[in-house]
Amino acid sequence: MPKIGPYIHQDDCIARLTFGIDRGLTVVLYQSYQAGIIGPEYNGIAILDDDHGQTVLDLHQREASGSNGPSSAQRAEFDRLKAMTWPELMSFIANHPRRRRELASDLRIGSEPARGDLVLQAARGRDVTLAQGPDIRSPEMIEATNSETVPYAFPEATRSEIMARLLKHASHPTNMQFGRALAWNIKIHDYDELAKTGENEVDAAFDVLWKARLAGDGDLFWSASSDALMQYVNAEATTWPGDDQGDWEFRTEGRSGGWLILSQWQGRRMEFSSFDEYQVFLEELSDPELVNFYKGIAVFDADLASPREIFDSHMNFRRFEVESIWRSTPALAVDDALTYDLPAAEFAKVAMALSLTVDALVDAMVEADAKDSFVLDVVEAHSGLEERERIAANLMAPTPAL
């Protein structure tokens, strides 16, 4: 179901009203309110200021529940409000008990509507038609957008369209010190624990040992996370076509570093005390500068669209590295299998994947101080009962006197 801000509504229960020169207000008849959880007890009519991103009032004509959709009385009131003139609407707002205190200066009785800003309205998700203007993209960006081989597209063409795209980009507080900065949500809630998603082939015989190692060694997770972010936090990330290394600097913010924020671009601090300051920054960019900034943000939007895919790829490489170490130094694999208490059957799979003979396996386990009984269990899983009996005889043989 559609939603504007936290207000969830049916398709025919929203109306955009325009007054004066593009001044915009939205009237929405909503059946529930989303604030963490969806509450149908919070329903009614809200008036929103499209130019200032504010709720003017809400909970008008509230009923016990909106679960069954708007009532006929609510619909009638919605139709009445959306047909009001500016003076009628200002009188209604001024006398409403749910009127917010801090509103735009023109939202009062006797005022004339101020000039609206369609770019800001578009940035806030309003359905507006932006003024036509020249296509300011570079020829290369236009060609890339129309290409099936370039993985990036730059569909916004005019200055107004580009501004609207950039103004509605996600942002995040910057340690509550400087305001906000453009940000990408890089939290992952699950991932491929077997680390098989990626370009590197890994051996299923090591699955259980790998999972045990992963559970017991927290550095594996954090090193993969660090690898995934390295190019961004070290100012090494580039955008298409790859000629701007050093222009973009990022850092992580939020709980456990769940947001990647843009801290600098071409030496400019990209942290803004307010939305208005960010808007002024964009307005003051020349067309080539704005296009270059937009190109970069569009590329990072695409590259960071799937944080899990990025992380899985780096975790896959980590597993490939670990398996390579195990294969080159089987004693380390044996040590890990003992450290992480692999069952005998899984231990034997690891030994077979390493092409260890029974005797080499036993030597490595004895060297690692494995218990004789467990050594024999692994030998039996590896080569059968007859070999177990042979090794048992060797283990129990008296050590020759010096």
Secondary structure, DSSP 8 states (H G I E B T S, - for coil): --EETTEEEEEEEEEEEEETTTEEEEEEEEEEEESSSEETTS-EEEEEETTTTEEEEEEET--S--TT---HHHHHHHHHHHT--HHHHHHHHHT-TT--SS--TTSSTT-------HHHHHHTT-----------S-HHHHHHHT-SSSS------SHHHHHHHHHTS-EEESTTTS-EEEEEE---S---TT--SSSS---GGGHHHHHHHHHH-HHHHHHHHHHHHHHHHTT----TTS--TTSEEEEEESGGG-EEEEEEETTEE--BSSHHHHHHHHHTS-HHHHHHHHHHHHHHHHHTS-HHHHHHHHHHHHHHHHHHHHHH-HHHHHHHHHHTT--HHHHHHHHHHTT--HHHHHHHHHHTT--HHHHHHHHHHHH-HHHHHHHHHHHHS-----
